[in-house]
Amino acid sequence: MTAFLSVTSSLTGRLWRGPDAMLERAAEALAQDSRLPLPVSRVLAARGVPPHEAPLYLDPKLRDLLPDPLSLRDMDKAAERLVAALLAGQRIAIFADYDVDGGASAALLLDWLRRQGHDATLYIPDRIDEGYGPNAPAIAALSRDHDLIVCVDCGTLSHEALAASTCDVIVLDHHQGGETLPQVAAVVNPNRADEDGSLGHLCAAGVVFLTLVRCNSLLRRGGHPQPDLIPLLDLVALATVADVAPLVGVNRAFVRQGLLVMARRERPGLVALSDVARLDSAPNAFHLGFLLGPRINAGGRVGRADLGALCLSCTDGRQAERLAAELDALNRDRRAIEAAVRDEALAQVEARAQAGDSLVAWAAGDGWHPGVVGIVAARVKEATGLPAVVIGVERGIGKGSARSVPGVDLGRAIQRLSAEGLLLKGGGHAMAAGLTIEEAMIPAAMERLSQLLSREMAERPGAGELRISGLLDPSGATVELMQMLERAGPFGQAAPAPRFAFAEQLIDSAGAMGDSHLRLRFRSPGSQALEAVAWGAMNGPLGPALLGARGRRFHLAGKLELTQWGGRERVRLRLDDAAPVG
């Protein structure tokens, strides 16, 4: 396959690849049969959607896509025990992870119980003092004062910790399981070893929602009132996007309908977070992942672990505003800490790459804040196109986070390292994992990780390529096209937004925006100019190269987005890459 627009080495050093001929023929046939615009048909063709299924795909409904909750093992046990606790007025504790998925999962349960007049205790472990997941002292203490503990977004591998409980425990999780499960009342997890994996794309909040669907069925069967679950979909949508769950199957319906719920601005915590993030338009998946998610995570990263969950479950507007303001301030602190760790980590990764060790991008450092290693790992992955592991070391013990690339199951490999004794603890899912390790074992563990990932890495497409969905002219980048493209969404993990190339564009203006971003305007001969932004471009080769490009012609590539200005919608390009013409 030849390079798209003959771009073999762009300003970011990438080769551009367009759609293959077979995919383009399928898109053209779909456009002819469905009368959809070709750019929309290309999205559907890339997803394998046949013409007769296009209307259903463009309008995903929860009633059509929601799986039977009982298809998950232990679901009947979990739902029956939770409903029994509710009806008997028993004391319930919710033990949750400190990230967005954990906080949203906890808020789902708290909201559902509260709507039925039942309060529950929220417990989220401190990232530094307690680490990820259940620990024996906390579980033992909770079990003394409660009749039921529900672990959300954690617990599947916590055999010893959960054995400390003297009351019933339910685990609602999605992280990969081992050969055995904890001895508890129920473990509902689509990624248990004995599941078929058909629902493995669910995040923990999706698992919790299915559990509540089953609980409502049991309440209905017993003649009891049931809370409406639709208003809870804003939390499921938030967790699905922020936890980078694949946007396929029911997850598309969760996010599509959850965004509609969120737009009603009925949940005080999300309203307050949207306001501090200056979100002044209808929310979309990008906002969930890049504006709201980081702020909710900030509490667990560099502040109080329970702030995110408390904000999401808050029912008082003023309290929500205070919590959101605190999370926003912590997010600013997190950025400063992250920047220092990121620079050191990238320097280590670059040095190892020059030495020929480039299959896994890893870095470790004394005193690196454990609350930012996950997001730094994500930055390293983005910069290198490789699975990344970043480890903060304190008194000889490293706590790290790993982020993967599509097609490479990092969670399974980390779990294998743990089983082989190279880690003190480790687990996760395909795209993200966490680990605890003795400092002296880090080099050997990373070498073994490279070996474990070698086959999957060899089979994935070239990391130095930029995939282009097709050509577009600025005159074709209309609000009407964007509205049709949004029907083909939501876009995110496993469902990327289309990336368009704009050929031979004249740069009208280019300038820095803030410390690290770039804004420019470009046009084709005789067409109206289109605005573009390139986030973080001044930190790499793209921004400086385009800063003085006024009057020159470039091929540009990026994704379209709708913005609000003066009460009107307009289209803007989120620029990913560029290449000089000729």
C-alpha positions in Angstrom: 0.0 0.0 0.0 1.4 3.4 -1.0 1.6 6.4 1.3 -1.5 8.6 1.4 -0.8 11.9 -0.4 2.8 10.5 -0.8 3.5 11.4 2.8 6.2 9.0 3.9 7.6 11.1 6.7 5.4 13.9 8.2 6.4 16.6 10.6 6.0 14.0 13.4 8.0 11.4 11.4 5.0 9.3 10.4 3.9 7.6 7.2 0.3 8.3 6.3 -1.9 5.4 5.4 -5.3 5.8 3.7 -8.2 3.3 3.6 -7.5 0.2 1.6 -9.3 -0.3 -1.7 -11.7 -3.0 -0.4 -12.8 -0.7 2.5 -13.3 2.2 0.1 -15.4 0.1 -2.2 -17.5 -1.0 0.8 -17.9 2.6 1.9 -19.0 3.7 -1.6 -21.5 0.9 -1.8 -22.9 1.7 1.6 -23.2 5.4 0.7 -25.1 4.5 -2.4 -27.5 2.1 -0.7 -28.1 4.2 2.4 -27.7 7.7 0.9 -25.4 8.6 3.8 -22.5 11.0 3.2 -19.4 9.2 2.1 -17.4 10.2 5.2 -20.1 8.7 7.4 -20.2 5.6 5.2 -16.5 5.2 5.7 -16.9 5.1 9.5 -19.6 2.4 9.2 -17.7 0.4 6.6 -14.6 0.4 8.9 -16.8 -1.0 11.7 -18.1 -3.8 9.4 -21.7 -2.4 9.4 -23.6 -3.8 6.4 -26.1 -1.4 4.7 -29.2 -3.0 6.2 -27.9 -2.5 9.7 -26.9 1.2 9.3 -30.1 2.7 10.7 -29.7 0.6 13.9 -26.1 1.4 14.3 -26.7 5.1 13.9 -29.4 5.0 16.6 -28.2 2.6 19.3 -30.8 1.8 21.9 -30.2 0.3 25.3 -33.3 -1.9 24.9 -31.8 -3.5 21.8 -28.2 -3.9 23.1 -28.5 -4.5 26.8 -27.3 -8.1 27.5 -29.1 -10.4 29.9 -27.5 -9.7 33.3 -27.9 -13.4 34.1 -25.4 -14.2 31.3 -22.7 -13.3 33.9 -21.8 -15.9 36.4 -22.8 -15.2 40.0 -25.1 -12.4 39.0 -28.1 -14.2 40.5 -26.2 -14.6 43.8 -25.0 -11.0 43.9 -28.4 -9.4 43.1 -30.3 -11.6 45.5 -27.9 -10.8 48.3 -27.9 -7.0 47.6 -31.7 -6.9 47.4 -32.0 -9.0 50.7 -29.7 -6.5 52.4 -31.8 -3.6 51.1 -35.1 -5.1 52.2 -33.9 -6.1 55.6 -32.3 -2.7 56.3 -28.9 -4.2 56.7 -25.7 -2.2 57.0 -23.9 -2.0 53.6 -20.4 -0.8 52.9 -19.1 0.0 49.4 -15.3 -0.5 48.9 -14.3 1.2 45.7 -11.2 1.9 43.6 -10.0 5.5 43.6 -10.2 6.1 39.9 -13.2 7.4 37.8 -14.6 3.9 37.2 -14.4 3.1 40.9 -15.9 6.4 41.9 -18.7 6.2 39.4 -19.4 2.6 40.3 -19.7 3.6 44.0 -21.9 6.6 43.1 -24.2 4.2 41.1 -24.8 2.0 44.2 -25.1 4.9 46.6 -27.6 6.7 44.3 -29.7 3.5 43.8 -29.8 2.7 47.5 -30.5 6.4 48.4 -33.5 6.5 46.1 -34.9 3.7 48.2 -34.2 5.4 51.5 -31.1 3.3 52.3 -27.7 4.9 53.1 -24.4 3.0 52.7 -20.9 3.6 53.9 -18.3 4.6 51.3 -14.7 3.4 51.7 -11.9 4.2 49.2 -8.4 3.2 50.1 -5.6 5.8 50.2 -3.4 5.3 47.1 -0.1 5.8 49.0 -0.9 4.4 52.5 -3.0 1.4 51.4 -2.5 0.9 47.7 -4.9 -0.4 45.1 -7.7 -2.8 46.1 -9.0 -4.3 49.3 -6.6 -4.7 52.2 -7.1 -7.0 55.2 -7.2 -4.3 58.0 -9.7 -2.2 56.1 -11.9 -5.2 55.2 -11.8 -6.6 58.8 -12.8 -3.2 60.2 -15.6 -2.7 57.8 -17.0 -6.2 58.4 -17.2 -5.6 62.1 -19.7 -2.8 61.6 -21.5 -4.0 58.4 -23.6 -6.9 57.2 -22.5 -6.7 53.6 -19.4 -5.3 51.8 -19.7 -4.6 48.0 -16.3 -4.2 46.3 -16.5 -2.3 43.0 -13.8 -2.1 40.4 -11.5 -4.2 42.5 -11.4 -7.5 44.5 -11.1 -10.2 41.9 -7.5 -11.0 42.9 -7.9 -10.0 46.6 -8.1 -13.5 48.1 -6.2 -12.8 51.4 -7.7 -9.4 52.0 -11.3 -10.5 51.5 -10.7 -13.6 53.7 -10.4 -11.1 56.6 -14.1 -10.3 56.4 -16.5 -11.6 58.9 -19.6 -10.6 56.8 -20.7 -11.3 53.3 -18.8 -9.8 50.4 -19.9 -9.2 46.8 -17.3 -8.3 44.1 -18.5 -6.4 41.1 -15.4 -6.0 38.9 -13.9 -6.1 35.4 -10.2 -6.7 35.9 -8.8 -10.0 34.7 -9.2 -12.9 37.1 -6.8 -15.6 38.0 -7.2 -19.4 38.1 -9.1 -19.1 41.4 -11.5 -16.6 42.9 -11.9 -15.2 46.4 -14.2 -17.2 48.7 -17.0 -14.7 48.9 -20.7 -14.6 48.3 -20.4 -13.6 44.6 -17.8 -12.5 42.1 -19.5 -10.8 39.1 -16.8 -10.1 36.5 -17.0 -10.6 32.7 -13.2 -11.1 32.7 -13.3 -14.1 35.1 -11.3 -17.0 33.7 -14.5 -19.1 33.4 -16.4 -16.4 31.4 -16.6 -16.5 27.6 -15.3 -13.0 27.3 -18.3 -11.7 25.3 -18.9 -8.9 27.8 -15.2 -8.3 28.5 -15.5 -4.8 27.2 -17.6 -3.6 30.1 -16.0 -1.4 32.7 -16.9 -1.9 36.4 -19.7 0.7 36.2 -21.2 -1.3 33.4 -21.1 -4.4 35.5 -22.7 -2.5 38.4 -25.5 -1.2 36.1 -26.3 -4.7 34.9 -26.4 -5.8 38.6 -28.9 -3.1 39.3 -31.0 -4.1 36.3 -31.2 -7.6 37.8 -31.9 -6.1 41.3 -34.8 -4.1 39.9 -36.2 -7.3 38.3 -36.1 -9.0 41.7 -37.8 -6.0 43.4 -40.5 -6.0 40.7 -41.1 -9.7 41.1 -41.5 -9.2 44.9 -44.0 -6.3 44.4 -41.6 -3.7 45.6 -41.0 -0.3 43.9 -37.9 0.1 41.8 -35.8 3.2 41.1 -35.6 4.4 37.4 -32.2 3.4 36.2 -32.0 5.7 33.2 -30.9 8.7 35.3 -27.9 6.7 36.3 -26.5 6.3 32.8 -24.5 9.6 33.1 -22.3 7.8 35.5 -22.0 4.7 33.3 -21.1 6.8 30.3 -18.4 8.7 32.3 -16.8 5.6 33.6 -16.9 3.8 30.2 -15.0 6.6 28.5 -12.6 7.5 31.3 -11.6 3.9 31.8 -10.9 3.6 28.1 -13.4 0.8 27.6 -14.0 -0.2 24.0 -16.9 1.7 22.6 -18.6 -1.4 21.1 -21.9 -3.2 21.7 -23.8 -2.0 24.7 -21.0 0.5 25.6 -22.1 2.6 22.6 -25.6 2.8 24.0 -24.4 3.5 27.5 -22.3 6.4 26.3 -24.8 7.8 23.8 -27.7 7.7 26.2 -25.6 8.7 29.2 -24.5 11.9 27.4 -28.1 12.8 26.9 -28.8 12.3 30.6 -25.7 14.4 31.5 -26.9 17.2 29.2 -29.9 17.6 31.4 -27.6 18.8 34.2 -29.4 17.0 37.0 -26.5 15.5 38.9 -25.0 18.2 41.1 -21.5 16.8 41.1 -21.3 16.6 37.3 -22.8 20.0 36.9 -20.2 21.5 39.3 -17.3 19.6 37.6 -18.5 20.7 34.1 -18.7 24.3 35.3 -15.1 24.4 36.8 -13.9 22.7 33.6 -15.7 25.6 31.6 -17.7 23.1 29.6 -20.2 25.4 27.9 -21.6 23.0 25.3 -23.4 19.7 25.2 -21.0 17.1 26.6 -19.4 14.5 24.3 -17.0 11.6 24.8 -14.0 13.9 24.5 -15.2 16.0 27.4 -15.7 12.9 29.6 -12.2 11.6 28.9 -10.2 14.8 28.9 -12.0 17.4 30.9 -14.1 15.6 33.6 -12.1 12.4 34.0 -8.8 14.0 35.0 -10.4 16.2 37.6 -12.3 13.3 39.2 -9.0 11.2 39.2 -7.1 14.1 40.8 -8.4 13.3 44.3 -7.1 9.7 44.1 -3.8 10.8 42.5 -2.6 13.6 44.7 -5.3 14.4 47.3 -8.0 12.6 49.2 -8.9 9.3 47.5 -12.7 9.6 48.1 -13.2 13.2 46.7 -14.2 12.0 43.3 -16.8 9.5 44.5 -18.1 12.0 47.0 -18.5 14.6 44.3 -20.3 12.2 41.9 -22.7 11.0 44.6 -23.3 14.4 46.1 -26.9 15.6 46.2 -26.3 19.2 47.5 -25.4 21.8 44.9 -23.2 23.9 47.1 -21.4 21.0 48.5 -20.8 19.7 45.0 -19.4 23.1 44.0 -16.9 23.0 47.0 -15.8 19.4 46.1 -15.5 20.3 42.4 -13.4 23.3 43.2 -11.1 21.2 45.4 -10.7 18.6 42.7 -10.0 21.3 40.1 -7.2 22.7 42.3 -5.8 19.2 42.9 -5.8 18.7 39.1 -3.7 21.8 38.7 -1.2 20.4 41.3 -1.3 17.0 39.5 -0.3 18.7 36.2 2.8 20.2 37.8 3.9 17.0 39.4 3.1 15.0 36.3 5.2 17.4 34.1 8.3 16.8 36.2 8.0 13.0 36.3 7.1 12.9 32.6 10.3 14.7 31.5 12.4 12.4 33.6 10.6 9.3 32.3 10.8 10.3 28.7 14.5 10.9 29.1 15.0 7.4 30.4 12.9 5.9 27.7 14.8 7.7 25.0 18.1 6.5 26.4 16.9 2.9 26.4 15.6 3.2 22.9 19.0 4.4 21.7 20.5 1.3 23.3 18.1 -0.9 21.3 15.7 -1.7 24.1 12.5 -0.5 22.5 9.8 -3.1 22.7 8.4 -1.8 26.0 8.9 1.8 27.0 9.6 1.8 30.8 11.1 4.1 33.4 11.5 4.1 37.1 12.6 6.8 39.6 13.0 7.4 43.3 10.4 9.6 44.8 8.1 9.7 41.8 4.6 10.4 43.0 2.6 7.1 42.7 -0.5 9.2 41.9 0.9 10.4 38.5 2.7 7.3 37.3 -0.4 6.1 35.5 -1.0 9.3 33.5 2.7 9.6 32.8 2.6 6.0 31.4 -0.2 7.1 29.1 2.0 10.1 27.9 4.9 7.8 27.3 2.7 5.4 25.4 1.5 8.3 23.2 5.0 9.5 22.6 6.5 6.2 21.7 3.6 4.1 20.3 4.7 1.3 22.7 3.3 -0.3 25.8 4.6 1.8 28.7 5.4 1.1 32.3 6.2 3.9 34.8 7.3 3.0 38.3 7.8 5.3 41.4 10.2 3.9 43.9 10.1 4.5 47.7 12.3 2.7 50.2 13.2 -0.1 47.8 9.6 -0.8 46.7 8.2 0.3 43.3 4.6 1.1 42.6 3.8 1.4 38.9 1.2 1.7 36.3 1.2 0.3 32.7 -0.7 1.5 29.6 -1.0 -0.6 26.5 -1.6 -0.1 22.8 -4.4 -1.6 20.7 -3.9 -5.3 20.1 -1.6 -5.9 23.0 -3.1 -7.4 26.2 -0.9 -5.9 28.9 -3.1 -7.0 31.9 -2.6 -10.6 31.1 1.2 -10.2 30.8 1.4 -8.3 34.1 -0.6 -11.0 35.8 1.9 -13.6 34.3 4.8 -11.6 35.8 3.1 -11.8 39.2 2.5 -15.5 38.9 6.2 -16.0 38.0 7.2 -14.2 41.2 8.7 -11.2 39.5 6.2 -8.9 41.1 4.9 -8.5 44.6 1.5 -7.8 43.2 0.0 -7.0 39.8 -3.1 -7.1 37.7 -5.4 -5.1 35.4 -7.1 -5.4 32.1 -6.0 -5.3 28.4 -5.2 -1.6 28.2 -4.1 -0.8 31.7 -2.5 -2.5 34.7 -0.9 -1.8 38.0 2.0 -3.4 39.8 4.1 -3.5 43.0 7.7 -4.7 42.7 11.0 -4.8 44.6 13.3 -2.2 43.1 16.0 -4.8 42.4 13.6 -6.8 40.3 12.6 -4.0 37.9 15.1 -4.7 35.1 14.4 -8.4 35.0 10.7 -7.9 35.1 10.8 -5.4 32.3 12.9 -7.8 30.2 10.5 -10.6 30.8 7.6 -8.3 30.0 9.1 -7.6 26.6 9.4 -11.3 26.0 5.7 -11.9 26.9 4.5 -9.1 24.6 6.8 -9.9 21.7 4.3 -11.9 19.6 1.5 -9.4 19.9 3.8 -6.5 19.2 5.1 -8.2 16.1 1.5 -8.7 14.8 0.2 -5.1 15.3 0.3 -2.5 12.5 3.3 -0.2 12.4 3.4 2.3 15.2 5.0 4.9 13.0 1.9 5.1 10.8 -1.0 7.6 10.8 -4.3 6.2 9.6 -6.3 8.5 7.4 -10.1 7.9 6.8 -10.2 9.9 3.6 -9.9 13.3 2.0 -12.0 16.4 2.8 -12.0 20.0 1.7 -12.6 22.8 4.2 -15.9 23.6 2.4 -17.1 20.1 3.2 -16.4 20.4 7.0 -19.9 21.6 7.8 -22.1 21.5 10.9 -24.4 19.2 9.0 -21.6 16.7 8.3 -20.6 16.8 12.0 -24.1 16.0 13.1 -24.2 13.0 10.9 -20.7 11.9 12.0 -21.8 12.1 15.7 -24.6 9.7 14.9 -21.9 7.2 13.9 -20.3 7.7 17.4 -19.5 7.8 20.2 -15.9 7.7 19.3 -13.1 6.4 21.6 -11.3 3.2 22.4 -11.8 0.5 19.6 -14.0 3.1 17.7 -11.7 5.9 16.6 -13.2 9.1 15.2 -12.5 9.5 11.5 -9.3 11.3 10.7 -9.5 13.5 7.6 -6.7 14.7 5.4 -6.8 18.2 3.9 -4.6 18.3 0.8 -2.4 21.2 -0.2 -3.8 23.8 2.3 -2.6 27.4 2.4 -1.8 28.4 6.0 -3.4 31.8 6.6 -2.1 32.2 10.2 -0.4 30.2 12.9 0.3 31.2 16.5 0.9 29.7 20.0 -2.0 29.3 22.3 -1.1 29.2 26.0 2.2 27.5 26.8 2.1 24.4 24.7 -0.8 24.6 22.1 -1.0 25.8 18.5 -3.8 27.6 16.7 -3.9 28.0 12.9 -6.2 28.9 10.1 -6.0 27.3 6.6 -7.9 27.2 3.3 -8.1 25.7 -0.1 -8.1 28.0 -3.1 -11.5 29.7 -3.3 -12.8 28.1 0.0 -13.6 29.5 3.4 -10.9 29.2 6.0 -11.1 26.5 8.7 -9.7 26.9 12.1 -7.5 24.2 13.7 -5.9 23.6 17.1 -3.1 21.2 17.9 -3.1 20.4 21.7 0.4 20.1 23.1 2.0 20.6 19.7 4.6 23.1 21.0 6.1 20.3 23.1 7.0 18.3 20.0 8.0 18.9 16.4 4.6 19.8 15.0 4.1 23.2 16.7 7.5 24.8 16.1 7.4 23.7 12.4 4.0 25.3 11.7 4.5 28.4 13.8 6.2 30.2 11.0 4.3 28.5 8.2 2.1 31.5 7.1 1.7 31.6 3.3 3.1 28.1 2.8 1.2 24.9 1.7 0.8 21.8 3.8 -1.1 18.6 3.9 -3.0 18.6 7.2 -4.6 15.6 9.1 -6.9 15.6 12.1 -10.3 15.1 13.5 -13.3 17.4 13.3 -15.1 18.7 16.3 -18.0 21.1 17.0 -17.4 24.1 19.1 -19.6 26.9 20.4 -18.8 30.6 19.7 -21.2 33.5 20.2 -24.1 31.1 20.6 -23.4 29.5 17.2 -21.9 26.1 16.4 -18.9 25.9 14.2 -16.5 23.2 13.0 -12.9 23.1 14.0 -10.1 20.7 13.1 -8.2 19.0 16.0 -4.8 18.8 14.2 -2.9 15.6 14.6 -0.2 15.9 11.9 1.1 17.9 8.9 3.4 17.5 6.0 4.9 20.1 3.6 3.7 19.9 0.0 6.3 18.8 -2.5 
